[in-house]
Amino acid sequence: MANKKAIIAGVGPGNGMAIARRFAAAGYDLALLARSKDKLKNYAKDSGLSDVDVKTVAADFADMKDTDKRIREAVKKLGGVDVLVYNASLYREINWKDLSAEDLMSEVTVGAGSAYAAMRAAGETMIQNGGGTIIATGGGSALRPQETPEAPGLPVTKGAMRNLVLSVASQFAEDNIYLATVTVNGPVKDGTFYSPTAIADQIFETAHLPQDLRVSEVWFRDPKED
């Protein structure tokens, strides 16, 4: 029986690789997408991925058309897709006086526009194969934008992505595609509740929720914060 197949869009040394390792540990074959071909080569050689088939595709998430094209390329290389995890975003510390409207929209393109392009591209194949799962990495700044004044584009982007998922999840469900966001409620940091490994575990768990427990937003929140 062939392994299941997952596309991780937006791979870096933190969350992206942790997510890739978690799916590899469960026997998924993988397609890793990031902008740098050289970094992708190194990611593909990671010891945590050694037991599964790993494909790499260089993708520019600042370009929605390229995102669409590269997701379809990844699907073709894998021979299908069961799970798409969209993890691409920009974090830019900047004062409003230096942040142009074009710069702001470039962040929204990466975090929300290309997220939707990826969802549509993967979703079309999932429909043909009877269904699938799409998970987007969200952030608590979407609900508390005033707490991230140093990076004003981040809450705008995460808010747009969150609203996108919540607005179209029911439509995707009609085609047997589970669409959800895992909203990470704190700063990502090794050795804390919000470590990349813990976030990856939550994303994997969410992707495998029984149908009767599926929700369009899963909060990943340290219970000590309640």
Secondary structure in CASP SS format (residue, H / E / C, confidence):
PFRMAT SS
TARGET T0000
AUTHOR 0000-0000-0000
METHOD secondary structure of the structure
MODEL  1
M C 1.00
A C 1.00
N C 1.00
K C 1.00
K E 1.00
A E 1.00
I E 1.00
I E 1.00
A E 1.00
G C 1.00
V C 1.00
G C 1.00
P C 1.00
G C 1.00
N H 1.00
G H 1.00
M H 1.00
A H 1.00
I H 1.00
A H 1.00
R H 1.00
R H 1.00
F H 1.00
A H 1.00
A H 1.00
A C 1.00
G C 1.00
Y C 1.00
D E 1.00
L E 1.00
A E 1.00
L E 1.00
L E 1.00
A E 1.00
R C 1.00
S C 1.00
K H 1.00
D H 1.00
K H 1.00
L H 1.00
K H 1.00
N H 1.00
Y H 1.00
A H 1.00
K C 1.00
D C 1.00
S H 1.00
G H 1.00
L H 1.00
S C 1.00
D C 1.00
V C 1.00
D C 1.00
V E 1.00
K E 1.00
T E 1.00
V E 1.00
A E 1.00
A C 1.00
D C 1.00
F C 1.00
A C 1.00
D C 1.00
M H 1.00
K H 1.00
D H 1.00
T H 1.00
D H 1.00
K H 1.00
R H 1.00
I H 1.00
R H 1.00
E H 1.00
A H 1.00
V H 1.00
K H 1.00
K H 1.00
L H 1.00
G C 1.00
G C 1.00
V C 1.00
D C 1.00
V E 1.00
L E 1.00
V E 1.00
Y E 1.00
N C 1.00
A C 1.00
S C 1.00
L C 1.00
Y C 1.00
R C 1.00
E C 1.00
I C 1.00
N C 1.00
W H 1.00
K H 1.00
D H 1.00
L C 1.00
S C 1.00
A H 1.00
E H 1.00
D H 1.00
L H 1.00
M H 1.00
S H 1.00
E H 1.00
V H 1.00
T H 1.00
V H 1.00
G H 1.00
A H 1.00
G H 1.00
S H 1.00
A H 1.00
Y H 1.00
A H 1.00
A H 1.00
M H 1.00
R H 1.00
A H 1.00
A H 1.00
G H 1.00
E H 1.00
T H 1.00
M H 1.00
I H 1.00
Q H 1.00
N C 1.00
G C 1.00
G C 1.00
G E 1.00
T E 1.00
I E 1.00
I E 1.00
A E 1.00
T E 1.00
G E 1.00
G E 1.00
G H 1.00
S H 1.00
A H 1.00
L C 1.00
R C 1.00
P H 1.00
Q H 1.00
E H 1.00
T C 1.00
P C 1.00
E C 1.00
A C 1.00
P C 1.00
G H 1.00
L H 1.00
P H 1.00
V H 1.00
T H 1.00
K H 1.00
G H 1.00
A H 1.00
M H 1.00
R H 1.00
N H 1.00
L H 1.00
V H 1.00
L H 1.00
S H 1.00
V H 1.00
A H 1.00
S H 1.00
Q H 1.00
F H 1.00
A H 1.00
E H 1.00
D C 1.00
N C 1.00
I E 1.00
Y E 1.00
L E 1.00
A E 1.00
T E 1.00
V E 1.00
T E 1.00
V E 1.00
N C 1.00
G C 1.00
P C 1.00
V C 1.00
K C 1.00
D C 1.00
G C 1.00
T C 1.00
F C 1.00
Y C 1.00
S C 1.00
P H 1.00
T H 1.00
A H 1.00
I H 1.00
A H 1.00
D H 1.00
Q H 1.00
I H 1.00
F H 1.00
E H 1.00
T H 1.00
A H 1.00
H C 1.00
L C 1.00
P C 1.00
Q H 1.00
D H 1.00
L H 1.00
R C 1.00
V C 1.00
S C 1.00
E E 1.00
V E 1.00
W E 1.00
F E 1.00
R C 1.00
D C 1.00
P H 1.00
K H 1.00
E H 1.00
D C 1.00
END
